[in-house]
């Protein structure tokens, strides 16, 4: 039986530092800050026994588990936890199901941020963008449909704002990279995703990433990410919260850091069973 990675997606929780993005300016257009990279495309994997995960109520990448009129997004939960939830809104930022000439985007008004249909902007993917406040006190950016204005660090140390593609899963990014950048916006617990640069691949058993990064399994195979400190059996939300050589998986007892192993080779498990990790050929995790 394969085991799903534990995730900000709810399946392999992996938060990666994204080159060119920064948390240093959490109040860019719409207040977006880069929180890193979710690790698994399913956006909310079931535990091994097939039952639901209490923190991951729906599948972000597949947009499964929600009723009509709702969409599945990662979400900030209580006590600093991350999961996925169904949110009702006027439109979907990826499907772009607004009337012709309009776009679905995150709109801020009176301290609340929500998805609405508004007039489409003219700024295209990768170009600079700004906020466009209206006389009614509503704020949204100047990007075209399907894009969001993201703050990014420039080569000279300054900050610029650029339109980046909204996504639920990496296949929606095409040449734009992978669905890897998480936005935290003031006034909502929704955590929308943007397409970002692809993370560098690596060997999780060789640990050949340049310091201070280490190699962790992810949706697109092992990648270099900021290393964690949580030990085997510790609760986790993201794989790279765990120490190098381990990952965050759903053990049936919640999301826990567990050692990496090879399903048919070395290293083997000192305890538990080596279960293959989806989307990471030759890599497994020791599950009790």
N, C-alpha and C positions, 0 to 999 in steps of 0.2 A: 504494500500500500504506500502510495506517495503521500508526503506531508506537505501542506501548504505553508509557505513562509508567512510569518506573522507580519502585519503591515500597517502602515498609515493607511494603507489600502485595506488593512484588516487581514492581510494574508501574509505578507512578509514585511513587517514593519521596518522600513529602511529609510533613514533620512540622510540625504547626501548634501554636501556643500556644492552649490552650482557655480562654476566659474562665471565671473562677470556680473553676478548678482550679489546683493548685500543687504544685511539687516540694519546697516548703519543708519538708513533713512527710512524708518517705518511709516512715515507720513508722506509718501509720494502721492501721485494722483490716486484718489480713493483710499489712501493710506496703506497701500499694499506693501508687505514685507516678505522677503523670501524665506521660507521655512525649510526648503530642501526638497528631497525627492522621495516619493513613495516607492516601495520596492516591488509590488507585484501587480500585474495588469488586471487581475480580477477584482481588485478594489473591495475585498471583503470575502476572505475565504472561509468556508465552514471548518469547524474543528474536525479532528480525525474521525469522530464518531458520526459526522454528518449533521450534527445538531447545530443550532444557531450560536453565534458568538454574541455575548451580551453587549459588547461595545460596537460591533459591526452589524448593523441591522439590515444592510442591503449591499449590493455589489456595484461599486462605482463604475468600473470599466465596462461592464456588461449592461449597466443600468437596469438591474433586476432587483426585485423585492419591494418595489414601491407601487402604489396605486396610481390610477390615471390622474393626471394633473400634478403629480409629484415627480421629482428627480432625486437621484441618490448622489450625495456629496460626502466627502470627508467632513468631519465636524470636531470642533473643540468641545470636549465633554467636561464634566465636573472633576475636580481634584487634579487638573492638569492632564487628563487622559485624552487620547485621540481615538475616534472611531468613525463610523459612517452612519448617516441617518437619511431618512426620506424628508424632503422639504417641499412644501407646496409653494408655487410661485406662478406669476403670470406667463412665464416663458422659460425656455431652456437656452443657456448661453452657447451650447455646442450645436444643438439642432437648428438654432436660429429660426424659430417658428413664429416670428412676428409678421405683421402685414408688410407688403412690399414697400420698400423705401425706409423701413425701420429696422432696428437691431435689438437684440436682447442683450442687456449688459447689467452690471451692478451699479445701482443709482443710490446716492446718499442724500438724505433730507432729514433734518431735525434729529441727527444722531443715530438714525436707523439706515442700514444699507440693505437693499433688496433687489431682486431681479425684476426689471421692467422692460417694456418695449418703448424705445425712444428713437428719435431721429438718428439715422446712421451717420457716422462721421466720415471724413474723407481720408484720414491718415491710414496708409497701408501697412502691411506687416513689415516690421523692421525699421520703420521710419519714426521720427520723433512725434510726440503727442503731448497734449496738455489737458487740464480740466476745462469743462465748458459749463460754468454755472449759469442757471437761468434766473429770470426775474422772480420766479416762485421759490427760490432758495434750493432748487434741486441741482445736484452736481453729478456729472458723468463725463467721461473722457471723449476725446475727439477721434478715436479709432473707428475703422470701418467694422461692419458686422463680423462677428466671430473672433474679434481681437480685444485685448485689454491693455491699458497703458501701465507699463511696469517700470519701476525705478531700477537702474542698473549702474554699477560703478564704471567710470570711464578710465581710460589708460592714464590720464593725468591726475587721477585721484578724485576727480569730481563726480557728480551724479547726473545722469541723463535719463530721460523717460522715453520708452520705445514701445510700439505696439507689438504684442506677442500673442500667439494663437491660443485660445482657450481649448481645453480638451478634457475628455474623461479617460482616454487610454492612448497609448503611443501610436497605434495605427492611424489615428486621426491627425497626427503631426506631419506625416509624410516626410518631406525634406527638411522640415522645421526642427528635427531632432526627436526627443522623447518627451512623453508627458510626465515631466519630472519636477516642475517648480510649483510649490504650494504657496498660495497667497493667504495671508491673514488680514482681513479687512475690518475696520472698526464698525460696530453696529450690527454684526452678524456673526453667528457661530459657524456658518458655512466656510469650508476651506476649498475654494475653487483651484483648479489646476491649469497650468500653462505649459506649452511646449518649451523646452529648454535644451541646452547643449547635451549631447550624449556623454555619458560618464566613461572614463577610460576603463577598458577591461583588464582583468588580472587573474591570478591563480590563488584561490583562497587558502591553499595548502602551502604555497611558497611564500606568500605575504611579501610580494615584491613591490608594493606601492611606496612611493616616496613619502617620507615623514612630513607631516604628522598623519598621513592617511594609512588605512589598512584595507584589506580586501574582504568584501562581504558579498554573499549571494544577493541577487536582485531579479526583477522581472525579466531583464534582458541578459541574464547571465551575471557572473561575478564582476563587481566594479569596485574601484577605489573610493573610499568614503572616510570621513572623519571617524576616528576610533572611539569606542566607548569603554566603560569601566565596570559594567554589571557582570556579575559572575554567574556560573551555571545555576539554574533554578531561580534566579532573580526575575521578578516581573519586568516586562519590557513593553514598549510600544513600537520600537523601530530596531532593525537588526543591528545597526551600528551604535546602539546604546550598549551592546554587549562587547565583551573583551574580544580582541582579534582571535580567530580560530573558533568562533561560535556565532550563532545567529538567533534571531527571535522567531520562534515557531509556536503554533498552537498545539499544546501538548494534551488537550482534553481537560486540562486543569487551568486553562487560561493561557495567555501568552507568556512564554518563559524563554530565557537565554539557555540554549543547549549547544553542546560541542558539535563541531562539524566532523564528518567522517566520509569515507568512501564506501558506497554500498557494496562493492565487491573488491575490497583491497584495504590498504593501509593509508591513513590511520583508521583503526577499528574503534568501536565503542567500548569504553571501560565498563559502562553500565547502560542498559537499555538496548534498543534496536536501532540500527542505522536505516533510516527511511529516506529514500530519494527525495530531493527537493524539486518541485516542478520548475521547469525552465532553466535548470542548472545541471546539465548532463554531467554525471560522474561525481556529483556533490550530494551529500546527505546530511541529516542531523540525527543525533542520538536522542531518541524519544523514549521516555520511560514506559 
